[in-house]
């Protein structure tokens, strides 16, 4: 991915370069999720955010369900 420096216009709008649009696999009218992490702006397609959230929920449930087994394994490796 190429890097580009841009400026903010009067309406505080930031344009995304075509490479970013392609990488995000979005097109005009698609929803984007924008998150501030420290002093960085993270932009994801709304679909990717949903998929990531679903994965995290499933992963957390598996960890909770198998926590006891993981703790036993950790004790044995000490």
mmCIF file of the N, C-alpha and C atoms, coordinates in Angstrom:
data_MODEL
# 
_entry.id   MODEL 
# 
loop_
_atom_site.group_PDB 
_atom_site.id 
_atom_site.type_symbol 
_atom_site.label_atom_id 
_atom_site.label_alt_id 
_atom_site.label_comp_id 
_atom_site.label_asym_id 
_atom_site.label_entity_id 
_atom_site.label_seq_id 
_atom_site.pdbx_PDB_ins_code 
_atom_site.Cartn_x 
_atom_site.Cartn_y 
_atom_site.Cartn_z 
_atom_site.occupancy 
_atom_site.B_iso_or_equiv 
_atom_site.pdbx_formal_charge 
_atom_site.auth_seq_id 
_atom_site.auth_comp_id 
_atom_site.auth_asym_id 
_atom_site.auth_atom_id 
_atom_site.pdbx_PDB_model_num 
ATOM 1   N N  . UNK A 1 1  ? 0.863   -1.179  0.000  1.00 0.00 ? 1  UNK A N  1 
ATOM 2   C CA . UNK A 1 1  ? 0.000   0.000   0.000  1.00 0.00 ? 1  UNK A CA 1 
ATOM 3   C C  . UNK A 1 1  ? 0.894   1.221   0.000  1.00 0.00 ? 1  UNK A C  1 
ATOM 4   N N  . UNK A 1 2  ? 0.588   2.127   -0.868 1.00 0.00 ? 2  UNK A N  1 
ATOM 5   C CA . UNK A 1 2  ? 1.361   3.365   -0.916 1.00 0.00 ? 2  UNK A CA 1 
ATOM 6   C C  . UNK A 1 2  ? 0.911   4.295   0.201  1.00 0.00 ? 2  UNK A C  1 
ATOM 7   N N  . UNK A 1 3  ? 1.801   5.197   0.572  1.00 0.00 ? 3  UNK A N  1 
ATOM 8   C CA . UNK A 1 3  ? 1.467   6.189   1.592  1.00 0.00 ? 3  UNK A CA 1 
ATOM 9   C C  . UNK A 1 3  ? 1.298   7.529   0.901  1.00 0.00 ? 3  UNK A C  1 
ATOM 10  N N  . UNK A 1 4  ? 0.381   8.302   1.410  1.00 0.00 ? 4  UNK A N  1 
ATOM 11  C CA . UNK A 1 4  ? 0.124   9.607   0.812  1.00 0.00 ? 4  UNK A CA 1 
ATOM 12  C C  . UNK A 1 4  ? -0.171  10.599  1.931  1.00 0.00 ? 4  UNK A C  1 
ATOM 13  N N  . UNK A 1 5  ? 0.379   11.773  1.805  1.00 0.00 ? 5  UNK A N  1 
ATOM 14  C CA . UNK A 1 5  ? 0.060   12.852  2.734  1.00 0.00 ? 5  UNK A CA 1 
ATOM 15  C C  . UNK A 1 5  ? -1.042  13.679  2.107  1.00 0.00 ? 5  UNK A C  1 
ATOM 16  N N  . UNK A 1 6  ? -2.040  13.999  2.897  1.00 0.00 ? 6  UNK A N  1 
ATOM 17  C CA . UNK A 1 6  ? -3.160  14.794  2.400  1.00 0.00 ? 6  UNK A CA 1 
ATOM 18  C C  . UNK A 1 6  ? -3.476  15.883  3.402  1.00 0.00 ? 6  UNK A C  1 
ATOM 19  N N  . UNK A 1 7  ? -4.284  16.812  3.026  1.00 0.00 ? 7  UNK A N  1 
ATOM 20  C CA . UNK A 1 7  ? -4.686  17.886  3.938  1.00 0.00 ? 7  UNK A CA 1 
ATOM 21  C C  . UNK A 1 7  ? -6.184  17.801  4.179  1.00 0.00 ? 7  UNK A C  1 
ATOM 22  N N  . UNK A 1 8  ? -6.600  18.381  5.260  1.00 0.00 ? 8  UNK A N  1 
ATOM 23  C CA . UNK A 1 8  ? -8.021  18.414  5.618  1.00 0.00 ? 8  UNK A CA 1 
ATOM 24  C C  . UNK A 1 8  ? -8.628  19.673  5.015  1.00 0.00 ? 8  UNK A C  1 
ATOM 25  N N  . UNK A 1 9  ? -9.774  19.540  4.370  1.00 0.00 ? 9  UNK A N  1 
ATOM 26  C CA . UNK A 1 9  ? -10.409 20.724  3.791  1.00 0.00 ? 9  UNK A CA 1 
ATOM 27  C C  . UNK A 1 9  ? -11.246 21.463  4.833  1.00 0.00 ? 9  UNK A C  1 
ATOM 28  N N  . UNK A 1 10 ? -11.957 22.483  4.384  1.00 0.00 ? 10 UNK A N  1 
ATOM 29  C CA . UNK A 1 10 ? -12.744 23.323  5.311  1.00 0.00 ? 10 UNK A CA 1 
ATOM 30  C C  . UNK A 1 10 ? -13.809 22.541  6.077  1.00 0.00 ? 10 UNK A C  1 
ATOM 31  N N  . UNK A 1 11 ? -14.299 21.472  5.494  1.00 0.00 ? 11 UNK A N  1 
ATOM 32  C CA . UNK A 1 11 ? -15.347 20.658  6.130  1.00 0.00 ? 11 UNK A CA 1 
ATOM 33  C C  . UNK A 1 11 ? -14.761 19.511  6.947  1.00 0.00 ? 11 UNK A C  1 
ATOM 34  N N  . UNK A 1 12 ? -13.437 19.509  7.130  1.00 0.00 ? 12 UNK A N  1 
ATOM 35  C CA . UNK A 1 12 ? -12.724 18.444  7.857  1.00 0.00 ? 12 UNK A CA 1 
ATOM 36  C C  . UNK A 1 12 ? -12.897 17.099  7.150  1.00 0.00 ? 12 UNK A C  1 
ATOM 37  N N  . UNK A 1 13 ? -12.938 17.132  5.831  1.00 0.00 ? 13 UNK A N  1 
ATOM 38  C CA . UNK A 1 13 ? -13.058 15.931  5.024  1.00 0.00 ? 13 UNK A CA 1 
ATOM 39  C C  . UNK A 1 13 ? -11.674 15.446  4.620  1.00 0.00 ? 13 UNK A C  1 
ATOM 40  N N  . UNK A 1 14 ? -11.465 14.147  4.700  1.00 0.00 ? 14 UNK A N  1 
ATOM 41  C CA . UNK A 1 14 ? -10.221 13.538  4.242  1.00 0.00 ? 14 UNK A CA 1 
ATOM 42  C C  . UNK A 1 14 ? -10.570 12.597  3.105  1.00 0.00 ? 14 UNK A C  1 
ATOM 43  N N  . UNK A 1 15 ? -9.872  12.727  1.996  1.00 0.00 ? 15 UNK A N  1 
ATOM 44  C CA . UNK A 1 15 ? -10.106 11.844  0.847  1.00 0.00 ? 15 UNK A CA 1 
ATOM 45  C C  . UNK A 1 15 ? -9.212  10.625  0.951  1.00 0.00 ? 15 UNK A C  1 
ATOM 46  N N  . UNK A 1 16 ? -9.750  9.488   0.520  1.00 0.00 ? 16 UNK A N  1 
ATOM 47  C CA . UNK A 1 16 ? -8.964  8.258   0.483  1.00 0.00 ? 16 UNK A CA 1 
ATOM 48  C C  . UNK A 1 16 ? -8.458  8.042   -0.936 1.00 0.00 ? 16 UNK A C  1 
ATOM 49  N N  . UNK A 1 17 ? -7.207  7.637   -1.085 1.00 0.00 ? 17 UNK A N  1 
ATOM 50  C CA . UNK A 1 17 ? -6.690  7.374   -2.430 1.00 0.00 ? 17 UNK A CA 1 
ATOM 51  C C  . UNK A 1 17 ? -7.332  6.109   -3.013 1.00 0.00 ? 17 UNK A C  1 
ATOM 52  N N  . UNK A 1 18 ? -7.337  5.994   -4.331 1.00 0.00 ? 18 UNK A N  1 
ATOM 53  C CA . UNK A 1 18 ? -7.948  4.821   -4.975 1.00 0.00 ? 18 UNK A CA 1 
ATOM 54  C C  . UNK A 1 18 ? -7.393  3.496   -4.459 1.00 0.00 ? 18 UNK A C  1 
ATOM 55  N N  . UNK A 1 19 ? -6.092  3.451   -4.125 1.00 0.00 ? 19 UNK A N  1 
ATOM 56  C CA . UNK A 1 19 ? -5.509  2.207   -3.609 1.00 0.00 ? 19 UNK A CA 1 
ATOM 57  C C  . UNK A 1 19 ? -6.162  1.788   -2.292 1.00 0.00 ? 19 UNK A C  1 
ATOM 58  N N  . UNK A 1 20 ? -6.512  2.771   -1.456 1.00 0.00 ? 20 UNK A N  1 
ATOM 59  C CA . UNK A 1 20 ? -7.163  2.466   -0.175 1.00 0.00 ? 20 UNK A CA 1 
ATOM 60  C C  . UNK A 1 20 ? -8.571  1.931   -0.415 1.00 0.00 ? 20 UNK A C  1 
ATOM 61  N N  . UNK A 1 21 ? -9.277  2.540   -1.342 1.00 0.00 ? 21 UNK A N  1 
ATOM 62  C CA . UNK A 1 21 ? -10.634 2.085   -1.686 1.00 0.00 ? 21 UNK A CA 1 
ATOM 63  C C  . UNK A 1 21 ? -10.580 0.643   -2.182 1.00 0.00 ? 21 UNK A C  1 
ATOM 64  N N  . UNK A 1 22 ? -9.604  0.356   -3.034 1.00 0.00 ? 22 UNK A N  1 
ATOM 65  C CA . UNK A 1 22 ? -9.451  -1.008  -3.550 1.00 0.00 ? 22 UNK A CA 1 
ATOM 66  C C  . UNK A 1 22 ? -9.093  -1.983  -2.433 1.00 0.00 ? 22 UNK A C  1 
ATOM 67  N N  . UNK A 1 23 ? -8.169  -1.595  -1.562 1.00 0.00 ? 23 UNK A N  1 
ATOM 68  C CA . UNK A 1 23 ? -7.733  -2.480  -0.475 1.00 0.00 ? 23 UNK A CA 1 
ATOM 69  C C  . UNK A 1 23 ? -8.869  -2.772  0.495  1.00 0.00 ? 23 UNK A C  1 
ATOM 70  N N  . UNK A 1 24 ? -9.714  -1.778  0.738  1.00 0.00 ? 24 UNK A N  1 
ATOM 71  C CA . UNK A 1 24 ? -10.860 -1.962  1.637  1.00 0.00 ? 24 UNK A CA 1 
ATOM 72  C C  . UNK A 1 24 ? -12.007 -2.706  0.956  1.00 0.00 ? 24 UNK A C  1 
ATOM 73  N N  . UNK A 1 25 ? -11.927 -2.836  -0.365 1.00 0.00 ? 25 UNK A N  1 
ATOM 74  C CA . UNK A 1 25 ? -12.984 -3.477  -1.162 1.00 0.00 ? 25 UNK A CA 1 
ATOM 75  C C  . UNK A 1 25 ? -14.344 -2.822  -0.933 1.00 0.00 ? 25 UNK A C  1 
ATOM 76  N N  . UNK A 1 26 ? -14.334 -1.499  -1.004 1.00 0.00 ? 26 UNK A N  1 
ATOM 77  C CA . UNK A 1 26 ? -15.565 -0.731  -0.849 1.00 0.00 ? 26 UNK A CA 1 
ATOM 78  C C  . UNK A 1 26 ? -15.773 0.115   -2.100 1.00 0.00 ? 26 UNK A C  1 
ATOM 79  N N  . UNK A 1 27 ? -16.983 0.612   -2.217 1.00 0.00 ? 27 UNK A N  1 
ATOM 80  C CA . UNK A 1 27 ? -17.291 1.511   -3.326 1.00 0.00 ? 27 UNK A CA 1 
ATOM 81  C C  . UNK A 1 27 ? -18.190 2.624   -2.807 1.00 0.00 ? 27 UNK A C  1 
ATOM 82  N N  . UNK A 1 28 ? -18.493 3.558   -3.672 1.00 0.00 ? 28 UNK A N  1 
ATOM 83  C CA . UNK A 1 28 ? -19.300 4.704   -3.295 1.00 0.00 ? 28 UNK A CA 1 
ATOM 84  C C  . UNK A 1 28 ? -20.599 4.249   -2.634 1.00 0.00 ? 28 UNK A C  1 
ATOM 85  N N  . UNK A 1 29 ? -20.922 4.845   -1.501 1.00 0.00 ? 29 UNK A N  1 
ATOM 86  C CA . UNK A 1 29 ? -22.145 4.526   -0.770 1.00 0.00 ? 29 UNK A CA 1 
ATOM 87  C C  . UNK A 1 29 ? -21.972 3.466   0.302  1.00 0.00 ? 29 UNK A C  1 
ATOM 88  N N  . UNK A 1 30 ? -20.850 2.742   0.291  1.00 0.00 ? 30 UNK A N  1 
ATOM 89  C CA . UNK A 1 30 ? -20.610 1.724   1.318  1.00 0.00 ? 30 UNK A CA 1 
ATOM 90  C C  . UNK A 1 30 ? -20.277 2.388   2.654  1.00 0.00 ? 30 UNK A C  1 
ATOM 91  N N  . UNK A 1 31 ? -20.616 1.719   3.743  1.00 0.00 ? 31 UNK A N  1 
ATOM 92  C CA . UNK A 1 31 ? -20.342 2.238   5.081  1.00 0.00 ? 31 UNK A CA 1 
ATOM 93  C C  . UNK A 1 31 ? -18.906 1.919   5.490  1.00 0.00 ? 31 UNK A C  1 
ATOM 94  N N  . UNK A 1 32 ? -18.275 2.857   6.176  1.00 0.00 ? 32 UNK A N  1 
ATOM 95  C CA . UNK A 1 32 ? -16.942 2.667   6.734  1.00 0.00 ? 32 UNK A CA 1 
ATOM 96  C C  . UNK A 1 32 ? -17.008 2.890   8.233  1.00 0.00 ? 32 UNK A C  1 
ATOM 97  N N  . UNK A 1 33 ? -16.245 2.120   8.979  1.00 0.00 ? 33 UNK A N  1 
ATOM 98  C CA . UNK A 1 33 ? -16.111 2.352   10.416 1.00 0.00 ? 33 UNK A CA 1 
ATOM 99  C C  . UNK A 1 33 ? -14.801 3.080   10.642 1.00 0.00 ? 33 UNK A C  1 
ATOM 100 N N  . UNK A 1 34 ? -14.855 4.163   11.389 1.00 0.00 ? 34 UNK A N  1 
ATOM 101 C CA . UNK A 1 34 ? -13.681 4.981   11.667 1.00 0.00 ? 34 UNK A CA 1 
ATOM 102 C C  . UNK A 1 34 ? -13.435 4.950   13.161 1.00 0.00 ? 34 UNK A C  1 
ATOM 103 N N  . UNK A 1 35 ? -12.214 4.609   13.551 1.00 0.00 ? 35 UNK A N  1 
ATOM 104 C CA . UNK A 1 35 ? -11.852 4.492   14.960 1.00 0.00 ? 35 UNK A CA 1 
ATOM 105 C C  . UNK A 1 35 ? -10.559 5.260   15.195 1.00 0.00 ? 35 UNK A C  1 
ATOM 106 N N  . UNK A 1 36 ? -10.482 5.956   16.310 1.00 0.00 ? 36 UNK A N  1 
ATOM 107 C CA . UNK A 1 36 ? -9.255  6.649   16.690 1.00 0.00 ? 36 UNK A CA 1 
ATOM 108 C C  . UNK A 1 36 ? -8.522  5.771   17.688 1.00 0.00 ? 36 UNK A C  1 
ATOM 109 N N  . UNK A 1 37 ? -7.281  5.426   17.366 1.00 0.00 ? 37 UNK A N  1 
ATOM 110 C CA . UNK A 1 37 ? -6.438  4.610   18.232 1.00 0.00 ? 37 UNK A CA 1 
ATOM 111 C C  . UNK A 1 37 ? -5.191  5.440   18.506 1.00 0.00 ? 37 UNK A C  1 
ATOM 112 N N  . UNK A 1 38 ? -5.101  5.976   19.723 1.00 0.00 ? 38 UNK A N  1 
ATOM 113 C CA . UNK A 1 38 ? -4.006  6.903   20.015 1.00 0.00 ? 38 UNK A CA 1 
ATOM 114 C C  . UNK A 1 38 ? -4.163  8.115   19.122 1.00 0.00 ? 38 UNK A C  1 
ATOM 115 N N  . UNK A 1 39 ? -3.157  8.365   18.312 1.00 0.00 ? 39 UNK A N  1 
ATOM 116 C CA . UNK A 1 39 ? -3.249  9.478   17.353 1.00 0.00 ? 39 UNK A CA 1 
ATOM 117 C C  . UNK A 1 39 ? -3.341  8.954   15.922 1.00 0.00 ? 39 UNK A C  1 
ATOM 118 N N  . UNK A 1 40 ? -3.828  7.743   15.770 1.00 0.00 ? 40 UNK A N  1 
ATOM 119 C CA . UNK A 1 40 ? -3.999  7.150   14.450 1.00 0.00 ? 40 UNK A CA 1 
ATOM 120 C C  . UNK A 1 40 ? -5.484  6.985   14.137 1.00 0.00 ? 40 UNK A C  1 
ATOM 121 N N  . UNK A 1 41 ? -5.808  7.123   12.892 1.00 0.00 ? 41 UNK A N  1 
ATOM 122 C CA . UNK A 1 41 ? -7.167  6.934   12.423 1.00 0.00 ? 41 UNK A CA 1 
ATOM 123 C C  . UNK A 1 41 ? -7.220  5.581   11.720 1.00 0.00 ? 41 UNK A C  1 
ATOM 124 N N  . UNK A 1 42 ? -8.068  4.681   12.204 1.00 0.00 ? 42 UNK A N  1 
ATOM 125 C CA . UNK A 1 42 ? -8.199  3.348   11.621 1.00 0.00 ? 42 UNK A CA 1 
ATOM 126 C C  . UNK A 1 42 ? -9.529  3.301   10.878 1.00 0.00 ? 42 UNK A C  1 
ATOM 127 N N  . UNK A 1 43 ? -9.450  2.973   9.603  1.00 0.00 ? 43 UNK A N  1 
ATOM 128 C CA . UNK A 1 43 ? -10.651 2.918   8.771  1.00 0.00 ? 43 UNK A CA 1 
ATOM 129 C C  . UNK A 1 43 ? -10.825 1.487   8.276  1.00 0.00 ? 43 UNK A C  1 
ATOM 130 N N  . UNK A 1 44 ? -12.015 0.935   8.518  1.00 0.00 ? 44 UNK A N  1 
ATOM 131 C CA . UNK A 1 44 ? -12.341 -0.422  8.072  1.00 0.00 ? 44 UNK A CA 1 
ATOM 132 C C  . UNK A 1 44 ? -13.684 -0.388  7.346  1.00 0.00 ? 44 UNK A C  1 
ATOM 133 N N  . UNK A 1 45 ? -13.863 -1.348  6.470  1.00 0.00 ? 45 UNK A N  1 
ATOM 134 C CA . UNK A 1 45 ? -15.195 -1.487  5.890  1.00 0.00 ? 45 UNK A CA 1 
ATOM 135 C C  . UNK A 1 45 ? -16.116 -1.976  7.006  1.00 0.00 ? 45 UNK A C  1 
ATOM 136 N N  . UNK A 1 46 ? -17.363 -1.582  6.953  1.00 0.00 ? 46 UNK A N  1 
ATOM 137 C CA . UNK A 1 46 ? -18.313 -2.004  7.989  1.00 0.00 ? 46 UNK A CA 1 
ATOM 138 C C  . UNK A 1 46 ? -18.450 -3.520  8.002  1.00 0.00 ? 46 UNK A C  1 
ATOM 139 N N  . UNK A 1 47 ? -18.362 -4.140  6.855  1.00 0.00 ? 47 UNK A N  1 
ATOM 140 C CA . UNK A 1 47 ? -18.443 -5.608  6.780  1.00 0.00 ? 47 UNK A CA 1 
ATOM 141 C C  . UNK A 1 47 ? -17.287 -6.271  7.498  1.00 0.00 ? 47 UNK A C  1 
ATOM 142 N N  . UNK A 1 48 ? -16.082 -5.734  7.330  1.00 0.00 ? 48 UNK A N  1 
ATOM 143 C CA . UNK A 1 48 ? -14.911 -6.286  8.009  1.00 0.00 ? 48 UNK A CA 1 
ATOM 144 C C  . UNK A 1 48 ? -15.040 -6.127  9.524  1.00 0.00 ? 48 UNK A C  1 
ATOM 145 N N  . UNK A 1 49 ? -15.564 -5.010  9.963  1.00 0.00 ? 49 UNK A N  1 
ATOM 146 C CA . UNK A 1 49 ? -15.765 -4.791  11.394 1.00 0.00 ? 49 UNK A CA 1 
ATOM 147 C C  . UNK A 1 49 ? -16.728 -5.822  11.961 1.00 0.00 ? 49 UNK A C  1 
ATOM 148 N N  . UNK A 1 50 ? -17.807 -6.105  11.227 1.00 0.00 ? 50 UNK A N  1 
ATOM 149 C CA . UNK A 1 50 ? -18.772 -7.118  11.685 1.00 0.00 ? 50 UNK A CA 1 
ATOM 150 C C  . UNK A 1 50 ? -18.119 -8.496  11.753 1.00 0.00 ? 50 UNK A C  1 
ATOM 151 N N  . UNK A 1 51 ? -17.362 -8.859  10.715 1.00 0.00 ? 51 UNK A N  1 
ATOM 152 C CA . UNK A 1 51 ? -16.692 -10.167 10.707 1.00 0.00 ? 51 UNK A CA 1 
ATOM 153 C C  . UNK A 1 51 ? -15.693 -10.275 11.848 1.00 0.00 ? 51 UNK A C  1 
ATOM 154 N N  . UNK A 1 52 ? -14.913 -9.231  12.079 1.00 0.00 ? 52 UNK A N  1 
ATOM 155 C CA . UNK A 1 52 ? -13.928 -9.246  13.165 1.00 0.00 ? 52 UNK A CA 1 
ATOM 156 C C  . UNK A 1 52 ? -14.615 -9.371  14.520 1.00 0.00 ? 52 UNK A C  1 
ATOM 157 N N  . UNK A 1 53 ? -15.729 -8.650  14.680 1.00 0.00 ? 53 UNK A N  1 
ATOM 158 C CA . UNK A 1 53 ? -16.468 -8.719  15.935 1.00 0.00 ? 53 UNK A CA 1 
ATOM 159 C C  . UNK A 1 53 ? -17.042 -10.103 16.173 1.00 0.00 ? 53 UNK A C  1 
ATOM 160 N N  . UNK A 1 54 ? -17.570 -10.719 15.131 1.00 0.00 ? 54 UNK A N  1 
ATOM 161 C CA . UNK A 1 54 ? -18.118 -12.072 15.255 1.00 0.00 ? 54 UNK A CA 1 
ATOM 162 C C  . UNK A 1 54 ? -17.029 -13.057 15.625 1.00 0.00 ? 54 UNK A C  1 
ATOM 163 N N  . UNK A 1 55 ? -15.865 -12.938 14.997 1.00 0.00 ? 55 UNK A N  1 
ATOM 164 C CA . UNK A 1 55 ? -14.745 -13.828 15.305 1.00 0.00 ? 55 UNK A CA 1 
ATOM 165 C C  . UNK A 1 55 ? -14.327 -13.656 16.765 1.00 0.00 ? 55 UNK A C  1 
ATOM 166 N N  . UNK A 1 56 ? -14.218 -12.422 17.228 1.00 0.00 ? 56 UNK A N  1 
ATOM 167 C CA . UNK A 1 56 ? -13.802 -12.160 18.604 1.00 0.00 ? 56 UNK A CA 1 
ATOM 168 C C  . UNK A 1 56 ? -14.794 -12.755 19.598 1.00 0.00 ? 56 UNK A C  1 
ATOM 169 N N  . UNK A 1 57 ? -16.086 -12.651 19.306 1.00 0.00 ? 57 UNK A N  1 
ATOM 170 C CA . UNK A 1 57 ? -17.102 -13.222 20.194 1.00 0.00 ? 57 UNK A CA 1 
ATOM 171 C C  . UNK A 1 57 ? -16.967 -14.739 20.276 1.00 0.00 ? 57 UNK A C  1 
ATOM 172 N N  . UNK A 1 58 ? -16.788 -15.393 19.144 1.00 0.00 ? 58 UNK A N  1 
ATOM 173 C CA . UNK A 1 58 ? -16.638 -16.847 19.123 1.00 0.00 ? 58 UNK A CA 1 
ATOM 174 C C  . UNK A 1 58 ? -15.364 -17.255 19.851 1.00 0.00 ? 58 UNK A C  1 
ATOM 175 N N  . UNK A 1 59 ? -14.277 -16.558 19.591 1.00 0.00 ? 59 UNK A N  1 
ATOM 176 C CA . UNK A 1 59 ? -13.006 -16.856 20.229 1.00 0.00 ? 59 UNK A CA 1 
ATOM 177 C C  . UNK A 1 59 ? -13.111 -16.718 21.751 1.00 0.00 ? 59 UNK A C  1 
ATOM 178 N N  . UNK A 1 60 ? -13.737 -15.642 22.221 1.00 0.00 ? 60 UNK A N  1 
ATOM 179 C CA . UNK A 1 60 ? -13.930 -15.446 23.665 1.00 0.00 ? 60 UNK A CA 1 
ATOM 180 C C  . UNK A 1 60 ? -14.764 -16.573 24.268 1.00 0.00 ? 60 UNK A C  1 
ATOM 181 N N  . UNK A 1 61 ? -15.817 -16.990 23.570 1.00 0.00 ? 61 UNK A N  1 
ATOM 182 C CA . UNK A 1 61 ? -16.663 -18.050 24.121 1.00 0.00 ? 61 UNK A CA 1 
ATOM 183 C C  . UNK A 1 61 ? -15.896 -19.364 24.210 1.00 0.00 ? 61 UNK A C  1 
ATOM 184 N N  . UNK A 1 62 ? -15.040 -19.646 23.222 1.00 0.00 ? 62 UNK A N  1 
ATOM 185 C CA . UNK A 1 62 ? -14.238 -20.871 23.266 1.00 0.00 ? 62 UNK A CA 1 
ATOM 186 C C  . UNK A 1 62 ? -13.253 -20.807 24.436 1.00 0.00 ? 62 UNK A C  1 
ATOM 187 N N  . UNK A 1 63 ? -12.613 -19.661 24.613 1.00 0.00 ? 63 UNK A N  1 
ATOM 188 C CA . UNK A 1 63 ? -11.673 -19.517 25.734 1.00 0.00 ? 63 UNK A CA 1 
ATOM 189 C C  . UNK A 1 63 ? -12.375 -19.713 27.076 1.00 0.00 ? 63 UNK A C  1 
ATOM 190 N N  . UNK A 1 64 ? -13.545 -19.114 27.226 1.00 0.00 ? 64 UNK A N  1 
ATOM 191 C CA . UNK A 1 64 ? -14.291 -19.256 28.482 1.00 0.00 ? 64 UNK A CA 1 
ATOM 192 C C  . UNK A 1 64 ? -14.702 -20.714 28.701 1.00 0.00 ? 64 UNK A C  1 
ATOM 193 N N  . UNK A 1 65 ? -15.162 -21.345 27.644 1.00 0.00 ? 65 UNK A N  1 
ATOM 194 C CA . UNK A 1 65 ? -15.642 -22.727 27.727 1.00 0.00 ? 65 UNK A CA 1 
ATOM 195 C C  . UNK A 1 65 ? -14.505 -23.694 28.095 1.00 0.00 ? 65 UNK A C  1 
ATOM 196 N N  . UNK A 1 66 ? -13.322 -23.420 27.601 1.00 0.00 ? 66 UNK A N  1 
ATOM 197 C CA . UNK A 1 66 ? -12.201 -24.346 27.794 1.00 0.00 ? 66 UNK A CA 1 
ATOM 198 C C  . UNK A 1 66 ? -11.144 -23.811 28.762 1.00 0.00 ? 66 UNK A C  1 
ATOM 199 N N  . UNK A 1 67 ? -11.488 -22.793 29.502 1.00 0.00 ? 67 UNK A N  1 
ATOM 200 C CA . UNK A 1 67 ? -10.536 -22.146 30.401 1.00 0.00 ? 67 UNK A CA 1 
ATOM 201 C C  . UNK A 1 67 ? -9.887  -23.127 31.371 1.00 0.00 ? 67 UNK A C  1 
ATOM 202 N N  . UNK A 1 68 ? -10.701 -23.962 31.974 1.00 0.00 ? 68 UNK A N  1 
ATOM 203 C CA . UNK A 1 68 ? -10.194 -24.916 32.961 1.00 0.00 ? 68 UNK A CA 1 
ATOM 204 C C  . UNK A 1 68 ? -9.125  -25.825 32.336 1.00 0.00 ? 68 UNK A C  1 
ATOM 205 N N  . UNK A 1 69 ? -9.378  -26.324 31.149 1.00 0.00 ? 69 UNK A N  1 
ATOM 206 C CA . UNK A 1 69 ? -8.416  -27.195 30.466 1.00 0.00 ? 69 UNK A CA 1 
ATOM 207 C C  . UNK A 1 69 ? -7.130  -26.441 30.152 1.00 0.00 ? 69 UNK A C  1 
ATOM 208 N N  . UNK A 1 70 ? -7.242  -25.183 29.711 1.00 0.00 ? 70 UNK A N  1 
ATOM 209 C CA . UNK A 1 70 ? -6.049  -24.390 29.400 1.00 0.00 ? 70 UNK A CA 1 
ATOM 210 C C  . UNK A 1 70 ? -5.237  -24.106 30.662 1.00 0.00 ? 70 UNK A C  1 
ATOM 211 N N  . UNK A 1 71 ? -5.924  -23.864 31.762 1.00 0.00 ? 71 UNK A N  1 
ATOM 212 C CA . UNK A 1 71 ? -5.216  -23.617 33.023 1.00 0.00 ? 71 UNK A CA 1 
ATOM 213 C C  . UNK A 1 71 ? -4.456  -24.863 33.476 1.00 0.00 ? 71 UNK A C  1 
ATOM 214 N N  . UNK A 1 72 ? -5.067  -26.034 33.307 1.00 0.00 ? 72 UNK A N  1 
ATOM 215 C CA . UNK A 1 72 ? -4.388  -27.290 33.673 1.00 0.00 ? 72 UNK A CA 1 
ATOM 216 C C  . UNK A 1 72 ? -3.151  -27.500 32.801 1.00 0.00 ? 72 UNK A C  1 
ATOM 217 N N  . UNK A 1 73 ? -3.279  -27.236 31.522 1.00 0.00 ? 73 UNK A N  1 
ATOM 218 C CA . UNK A 1 73 ? -2.134  -27.372 30.636 1.00 0.00 ? 73 UNK A CA 1 
ATOM 219 C C  . UNK A 1 73 ? -1.010  -26.416 31.039 1.00 0.00 ? 73 UNK A C  1 
ATOM 220 N N  . UNK A 1 74 ? -1.372  -25.219 31.411 1.00 0.00 ? 74 UNK A N  1 
ATOM 221 C CA . UNK A 1 74 ? -0.371  -24.229 31.824 1.00 0.00 ? 74 UNK A CA 1 
ATOM 222 C C  . UNK A 1 74 ? 0.338   -24.672 33.091 1.00 0.00 ? 74 UNK A C  1 
ATOM 223 N N  . UNK A 1 75 ? -0.401  -25.277 34.032 1.00 0.00 ? 75 UNK A N  1 
ATOM 224 C CA . UNK A 1 75 ? 0.208   -25.764 35.280 1.00 0.00 ? 75 UNK A CA 1 
ATOM 225 C C  . UNK A 1 75 ? 1.210   -26.875 35.002 1.00 0.00 ? 75 UNK A C  1 
ATOM 226 N N  . UNK A 1 76 ? 0.891   -27.764 34.083 1.00 0.00 ? 76 UNK A N  1 
ATOM 227 C CA . UNK A 1 76 ? 1.775   -28.882 33.758 1.00 0.00 ? 76 UNK A CA 1 
ATOM 228 C C  . UNK A 1 76 ? 3.066   -28.428 33.086 1.00 0.00 ? 76 UNK A C  1 
ATOM 229 N N  . UNK A 1 77 ? 3.027   -27.322 32.391 1.00 0.00 ? 77 UNK A N  1 
ATOM 230 C CA . UNK A 1 77 ? 4.207   -26.878 31.669 1.00 0.00 ? 77 UNK A CA 1 
ATOM 231 C C  . UNK A 1 77 ? 5.165   -26.090 32.555 1.00 0.00 ? 77 UNK A C  1 
ATOM 232 N N  . UNK A 1 78 ? 4.810   -25.859 33.785 1.00 0.00 ? 78 UNK A N  1 
ATOM 233 C CA . UNK A 1 78 ? 5.698   -25.092 34.684 1.00 0.00 ? 78 UNK A CA 1 
ATOM 234 C C  . UNK A 1 78 ? 6.763   -25.956 35.272 1.00 0.00 ? 78 UNK A C  1 
# 
